């Protein structure tokens, strides 16, 4: 583990954040409040994977056996979300789209329901609170659900956020805090925009390994690979069923689908494919998402399909991000996979603490050196 340089406990130096998504802007905003002079550098700020995210803040329903470290990180970050959102809205002068409603989880067929039962067992074994719903209870929470869905789960502590409202609020808050956003590609850590920075935070998602170059191999040849996810945005139309109140997660014949409410409709997602850097939206992906969503909430057939898009989730080998110091000048905040929005508050707090030489214990599972 590299030593923390003496200069980092003197906030007020120049900090360059490479990456202008939810993670990069969250780090930049918090660092500016801590006294750093911050530049965010990105060729397309706010238009990467953060732009097409579902915005679920759902560490429990995203949890799987073997991913206990990710469950702990997500739960800790979820705990920080209300104060993070409150501070952000005050700083930005606009809402960030946080919803206090929880998650309803359902399964379509007997195999899906058996899988949900295993999920309940796992979460209970991890000491988590899950409410099991019968037929009446699940339709009381979400009347638009298909009549064939006769049971489910409620996880009331989970939340969601409108990812695009969040990006807009972060951009406003960073601007008000004096952060400069530079729309330009960077070749590496020796780029002229980066070269004289006291500290550098790499939050560039799937572009992080290329930016780091040889420095990356020094941390045990860590990898961030792209995982493609397709999403749909549906707009409510007059006469259609109301927009659901809760995030709805469902298993449909073994496939996972989520429906996240927005003020004007629903985000439906997400497929998951290892497809390199291909962001083509496929006919098969759209077909499966629409079919599965309509099987869960039949009234969605009357909504308007207004957008289909694909993003590339920056995913680490074990699903846990890399948050922490790489060397005396570079701090990592990358590899968040499907949980970038959820982990933004914890990541920002951990990076700013790392810059000050006081690492956050809660972020220890995300140590960039854990494989070496």
Secondary structure, 3 states (H helix, E strand, C coil): CCCCCHHHHCCCCEEEEECCCHHHHHHHHHHHHCCCEEEEEECCCCCCHHHHCCCEECCCCCCCCCCHHHHHHHHHHHHHHHHHHHHHHHHHCCCCCEECCCEEEEECCHHHHHHHHHHHHHHHHCCCCCEEECHHHHHHHCCCCCCCCCCEEEECCCEEECHHHHHHHHHHHHHHCCCEEEECCCCCCCCHHHHCCCEEEECCHHHHHHHHCHHHHCCCCCCEEEEEEEEEEEECCCCCCCCCCCEEEEEECCEEEEEEEECCEEEEECCCECCCCCCCCCHHHHHHHHHHHHHHCHHHHHCEEEEEEEEEEEEECCCCCEEEECCCCEEEEECEHHHCCCCHHHHHHHHHHHHCCCCCHHHHHHCCCCCC
